[in-house]
Amino acid sequence: LKPRQRASRAMGKGGAKKRSSGGGSRKGIKGKSKKDGAGKGKKKGRGRSGDKKGRGARGHGSGRGRGRGRGSSADHQDQGHSIERAGGSSAEKRENTSAGLKLGGRGGGASRGGRSATPRGTKRKAEGRPGDDAKESKKSLTVKQKKRKQVTSLYSELINPGRERKPDAVVGDILELLAKRRVGLFEYCSSEIGSHVVQACLKWGSPQQRSTLLTLLKDRLGKLSTVRYGHVVVLKLLRYCTRISAQRKPTEEERKAKAQNVRDFLEAFTGKTLRSTFFHKSGCKVFNGIYFSEALSMRERRKLLHEVAVPQAVALLRPEVPGSKPLRQLLSAEDLSAEHRTSMLTHLREVVEKAVDKELLPNDVVHLLFQAYCEHANEEQLRNLAEKCMAGAAYLLSSKPGAEALIRMLGVATAKQRKELFRDLKGKFCALATNPVDYVVMIRLLETVDDTVLVGKTVLAEWMADLKTLCFDKYGHRVLSWVLRPGDKHLFSPYERECLALPAPSAIKATETRRAEVLRALRPAIGEALRDGPLKAAADVFAKDLLVAYLAADWDKELVEALVAAIEAAAAEDELGLLNSGTATTALLLLLKLEPKAEPEDKSHDGRLAEGLWRRALEPRLVAAALSRCAFVLLALLKQGGTLKTEVLKSLRKHRKEVESALKVAEAAGKATGGARKLLDFVNEVPGASKAGSKAGS
């Protein structure tokens, strides 16, 4: 490129402008020029300014032409337009060029060597002046900032564990400052910092200061409950204004003050205010805290809930005092007419649907309404409810009423809805199986989901990864036991059997087929977990039931052999080890009843629990076993009859004197010897082996 073209391109790219007045010609700008300098030139471009942005600039020069460019100005612009007049001799221009200064494009500005030394988009620091650092270090605060700093300084002192002053004195100073503010306490509590300050005052303040805050806010508690930061203050008011020392007996004045604070607090939540609070996302948290607060009686809690759940037309005609009956009992009352019951169910349906729309499912108090409605709803009503709320069904698992409602909805849920629930619960199936509320829901899933392949890839896969924990867990072992022995009256309570016997019209596959498919996938893993420690499982309160259920479903000879080997090892320990525990004794007694009779043609002794117990564990240490809890196991062997009874009876008669002498020593030491005494009495009742044999034969 020619020098003239290079200059033109550089100034067009960097946004530099050069305008001259007089007889000079314009350089770097394409266009026509007049020698006499009488013409005008215009140039358009975009630029950045330290203050304002502009769109172009206009200047007078000796030629005409247009160009575009970008530039930045750190000085000033007037609405984005900068007017610059460049003149002087060529020596001055060369001096400016050597100093690295060039007039910027649109917006003027300066750059070094035609290009900016700092990257584009980077703010340049203003040139410092003498005394600027001192001004920055001592910034002047506005009146509002000063007042805020006073409060926050006291707040920092209040929450500091190492403070020197008493907390109620600091709280008094904060309340005094808040009283002087133009903004009211309600507006202050609605802000984030104000909410934190008032919460700290409630926590560290004296009972009188807490009552003062309650008095100032009680008229607007309903409105404050629907504020993002304010609703937390309402919950802290309920918590601290109704608190009495638990380490000593409260005085009469303290009890009266507490009752008065509760009355003042509840006065704000009545009628329309209560219902609007309930159906608000933040207000429902306050309602939930009020309902489950220990400061309120059960009657006061029910009264609050009935104002939302019971239509006024029904509540006014009921003979009992409001809140005297639970909601479920009120729906099941015999004196409730069919019209009123229908009206209540319609009202409950509207309430739960609105709760779903308002995203209130995380609150446990809403689950009470779901529980009451699902218990009395028909199949069509349950289907409609499941269609609307199954997307948030995971929230129902946080409470027992919600879990019961979900159990009923799982019976009518579609396959797609169940699959979405599996996706929401992924990674949590082990925790749910060990939960005191949700383990029944896990069993219900196994009983209602037809897609057993999905169950195997999600639920069973997670259980198998941590199966030993489930086997020894209080509730996890019940889930596994149901797979092995569904509906067993000896293992499951009436409540569990009732919940799991609810109808499931949406489940198409046969129940027996579904159970067999789940059992085929889960049984080998359970057997392997039990074989790792059979005696430990028998001596555990919870795993004992799983061991009994496993062998009751199918007598596993390999597991029985492992159990006998573990018992033989424990019998060699001091005081018989785990074999002397009451739980292990109970498990052995149950297993002896479940043991199938040996076939006459089967000459092997593998898998025979009774013979293995006697010959390998009890007979070698008969005296120690007779004085321990194993005496009850020996009694069970004697009552079985057959040749084994004869062997046990003969051995006991042989060592009778040793057992009796050891029994006297144990009784003198104050040990429990009830089992040994019953064993000797039974032996003494049978005079001879022939009599024992005749009784066994009869």
Buried (B, 14 or more C-beta within 10 A) or exposed (E): EEEEEEBBEBBBBBBBBBBBBEEBEBBBBEBEBBEEBEBEBBBBBBBBBBEBBBEBBEBBBBBBBEBBBBBBBBEEBEEBBBEBEBEEEEEEBEEBEEEEEBBBBBBBBBBEEBEBEEEEEEEEEEEEEEEEEEEEEEEEEEEEEEBBEBBBEBBEBBBEEEBEEEBBEBBBBBBEBBEEBEEEBBEBBBBEEBBBBBBBBBBBBBBEBBBBBBEBBBEBBBBBBBBEBBBBBBBBBBBBBBBBEEEEEEEEEBEEBBEEBBEBBBEBBEEEBBBBBBBBBBBBBBBBBBBEBEBBEEEBBBBBBBBBBBBEEBBEEBEEEBBBBBBBEBBBBEEBEEEBBEBBBEBBBEBBBEBBEBEBBBBBBBBBBBBBBBBBBEEEBBBBBBBEBBEBBBBBBBBBBBBBBBBBBBBBBEBEBBBBBBEBBEEBBBEBBBBEBBBBBBBBBBBBBBBBEBBBEBBBEBBBEBBBBBBBBEBBBBBBBBBBBBEBEEBBEEEBBEBBEBEBEBBEBEEEEBBEBBBEBBBEBBBEBBBEBBBBBBBBBBBBBBBBBBBBBEBBEEBBBBBBBBBBBBBEEEEBBBBBBEBBBBBBEBBBEEBEEBEEEEEEEEBBBBBBBBBBBBBEBBBBBBBBBBBBBBBBBBEBBBEBBBBBBEBBBEEBEEBEEBBEEBEEEEEEBEBBEBBBEBBEEBEEEEEBBEEBEE
